[in-house]
Every structure is written in C-alpha cells, then in structure tokens.
Amino acid sequence: MNKNARRLMIVFLSILLVVCSSVPALASNNHKNSNKDNNKEYPSCFKDVNVNHWAYKYIMWMRNKDIVHGIGNDMFNPNGTVTRAEFAKMMVRTLDIDIYSPSKPTFDDVNKKNWEYPYVESSKNYLTYYKTSTGNYFKSLEPSVREDMAVALVKALGYQNEDVDLDILDQFADASEITPSLIKYVALSVEFGLMKGYPKDGKLYFGPMGNLTRAEASTLLYRAFVVKEEKVPFDEDKLPYEEEIEEVFIKPVVTVIRYDDKLEVNWNKIDSPKFQGYKVVISKKDSTPIYPDNGYLYNITDKNQTSAIIDNSTPYNGESDFGEYLEKGERYYISVTAVYSDRKVAGNVVYRTYPGEDYVDYSRIPTVTISNENGVPVLRWTKTKSEGFKEYRVVISKGNSTPGIDDGYLYKIKDLNTTHAKINNTQKYTDGDFGNYLTKGERYYFTVVTVFEDMAVEGKEVRFRYDGNENPEFYQKTVVSAVYEDGDLVIKWDKIDSPILLEYRLVISKDNPAPEYPADGYYNTAYLPDTTSVAIDPSKNYRNGDFSKLKYGQDYYFIVTAVYKDG
C-alpha cells in the first residue's frame, strides 16, 4: 500500500471516529427537542451492536437522544445488567423530567454527593424502593428487574388508576414470584401491552425478578414512550418523512370488560390515511394472537368503531385453535390487530374467561307441543338434524320450570324419525322429582331433549295438566294373612299408602275361591285406611254373601279389597 493510500485511509477512519463520537454531543445539545431521527438508519458505532441486532433500532434511538451511552472502547454491552441507579437516569432522560436536587435526601442510602442523586430524586415517583424499620432505601447498585420496569412504565403512562383483572397473571407460571405490592402494576403492564412474557419448556413466564439488560431497557422505554414523544406539534420543516411513517402505524391499546354474560372489547381510535380496518383476534393457546395468523372474529372497517361484543353470535373466521365458537368458562387471549395498507400492527393482549353460554345451533332445538288425543296426552316435537344425533329424551319435571338433561327422562328414543310419545303412566319415570309416575290432575313441565354426540339441546318447555291414567302405584292390592290370637281368628293385611285410598272391605265366601267386592258382599262394615287387621266375630252379620253367619268348623275364603275414591 503506498503512502497516499495509507494517508487517505487514516483520514477516512479519523472522520468516521469524529462523526461517531460527535453524535451524542449533538443529541445532548438538542435533547429536549430532537424528534426528527426516530426512524433513521443510524450508523452503528458500537462494535457489539450491529445493524442485525434485535435491539439495534432502539439502542441507536436512545443513544442519539443522549439517553444511553457506550461503556468505552466502542462497546455498548447490550446484555449487561442495568442497575437501579442507571435505570433512574434513563427514566429522567427518556421522559424529559426536570432535574430535582432537594436539600434533604429521600433515601438513606443515596447521598447528595452520589452521581445518581438528582436522577433518583427526580424519578422516584416512577420507581420502587425498600421500606424497612430503619428507614427507606433505594439500593442503587442492585440490578433493576422486570417488575421494576412494569411499575415505571405504568406510572409514567398514567395507567396506575385503571381497573385490571388480576387473573390476567394466571397465564404466567411464575406469577407467584411477583412482589405482592407490585402485582397490580405488573397486571396493568400486561393488560396494556407494555410488557409480555416469554415461553420456556412449554409454559409462559413473566420473569418478575429477571435482571433488566441494557438492550431490554432501551427497547421497552422506546416502545412505551416514543408515542408520547410524538405528541409534540408536527413541524414539517423539522420532521423528515420517516418520522411521519412512524406516526402512522399506531398500535391498538386493548381493554376487555365483562358485560352481563358477554365480553366487551374496547380500543383506541386510529386515524391514519393508511388505516384499512380493525380485526378482533382471539386464540386459546397463542398468547400473542395477530391477524392473519390467528384468523379473526370481526373485520371492522369503520375507524370510528372502537368496541365490539363477544357473545358467540358470530362464527370465528380463518385459522382458529378453538373452532368456530367460544366455550363457557374457558380462557382466551384477546387482541385487536390494526390493518394498514402495507402492514399489520397487533395491540396488547388481554387474557379473559368467556362468561357467556355455549353456542347453540337453533336448527337443532326441538319445538315441543302437548295435547289430549282421544283422551290420552300426547307429546309431539319437530324432527332434528341427523348429523351427530344420538337420541331424543322425553323429560318431565314437577318443580323445575326449565327441565333439561339433568332432570331424568320418561323415554329414550333412538329413532330419529319418531317425533311423538304418549304420556299415560305405562312406564316408570327415571330420576325425576315426582316419583315413578304422574298424578292425575297435577300440572307438570314437559320438554324434549335432543342428545347429539357433542351436546344436548333442550326444547322450549310446555306446562300441562295431566289427565291421563292414574298413577298405578296408587292402586295397590292388599296382601292378606290369617292368624289365631287368644282364640280369635284375626285377618291381617299390609297398609296401603295411597292418597286416593277410601276404605277397606273384608270379603268372605264359602264357595268362591276368589271372592270380590261388591259381588260377594262384605263383612260387618267398611274399615278406615289406617286399619290393618280385623278380629272375626261370628255374631256379626255378613252382607250380600253366599252365607249370612259364620259357623265354627266351616272353611271360608277371605280377602281384603282396597276401595279407591274413583271407584
């Protein structure tokens, strides 16, 4: 290499070093008003942060804002730990907080002579500290951890007074490791998409006590506060075109609240010339759902519509890991993707339990009617779909006005084409709330449950007064025995427990082996329903039989007839 070439290279390297070292100084001089380089392709002056590094854009943005610096020898150390003192300084510079140096320190371990003193005092309202019986401590040299970042982001963006369902943290396997006093802040940081978890061994973790690296701190602060910085009046003379593009692609901020038995999704309005629509996206397994990878529930093209109801009234579209409809009691990841003409931007994710009812295909629901046909109650219903059909169940209840699959059944009908059943007390009821049989004159709720392979669907119940055959259990026969007690012949029988029992008649015949009442008369008188035995007195008259008086030594046939109110 000749001397002129060497001289030229030395000059080139010198210029490069001057340019790289001068950028922070320039940024420092314009720290409060430098908004125009957010989206530049910055030349990397850090040997360990090349243009392919995942945090390159954020580190260089923070560097050119004079928020972060290298550690010397053209190194940034992106994986190095950020101390709590360093993080305080980053917060002050990122938020443009006025420096404040009170005469009396807030924390016992941060002396006024310490370099971090003004930064800690200025940003203390956004940070955590340690309260003990001996005083308040900041612990400047300890690593800043992820839950500290959650507190800082939430407070800086003014979300600390927002309501949040702490169940959102159930998605993280290490949720129990979050400091109790910081749980709400972590939940809010996840709710508003400020921080996310990371997968490990098939589970999702938040890592609340994980040390915050320099690259992570730069990235999170950029993502959280670049929008805040863009709220300054737009000055076309000072802001290049690249900055305008950054402003166009706004991320939806999503919240989900329970509304009766539905979920209401809300998000911020996006006003951009490149905006094309909102996609409400749901997943059961993917904690970061986005359109089109995870399909969509709604496609909303009206930029002014910033809410939607999730109630199973609409089938899910596209790729789905849970089918077309949500299941009651199951938890889902819910987000909104903003669709622009040349990109798609996913909002934060909210993890919620669906409180509504399972979807029902109304064409499967039987229409039920009941009426007396030739003196017999007949239940009729509409034929259902054949797909997945298993059986019809005729269901009756005395007390439940909306009987269903859990209220037993009178019949199980496997034939799809059978769409009626007689209700006439010829078959016992199974697992009901009124016994084995219906009682004549009583009112009941009737329905038909159509059982499919994947679900059971109840028809609309009908209430009806049953006037068919009486309960066969009401018409019991007596079981009779004869014994001698103290020289007397005693006829005994088991008591019949029936609401329509009127009386008993003791029937005796000398010649008829099967005597009946009233054809073969009766002994003495009618006996009350509580009677279960009669001592035979030969002196008593027998009425309308084949004898008038009992005789000692004569064989007779004895029977007890139960007489019921309806004859």
Secondary structure by P-SEA (a helix, b strand, c coil): ccaaaaaaaaaaaaaaaaaaaaaaaaaaaaccccccccccccccccccccccccaaaaaaaaaaaccccccccccccccccccaaaaaaaaaaaaccccccccccccccccccccaaaaaaaacccbbbbbccccccccccccccaaaaaaaaaaaaccccccccccccccccccccccccaaaaaaaaaaacccccccccccccccccccccaaaaaaaaaaaccccccccccccccccaaaaaaaaccccbbbbbbcccbbbbbbbbbbccccccccccccccccccccccccccccccccccccccccccccccccccccccccccbbbbbbbbbbccccccccbbbbbbbccccccccccbbbbbbbbcccbbbbbbbbccccccccccccccccccccccccccccccccccccccccccccccccccccccccccbbbbbbbbbbccccccccbbbbbbbccccccccbbbbbbbbbbcccbbbbbbcccccccccbbbbbbbcccccccccccccccccccccccbbbbbccccccccccccccccccbbbbbbbbcccc
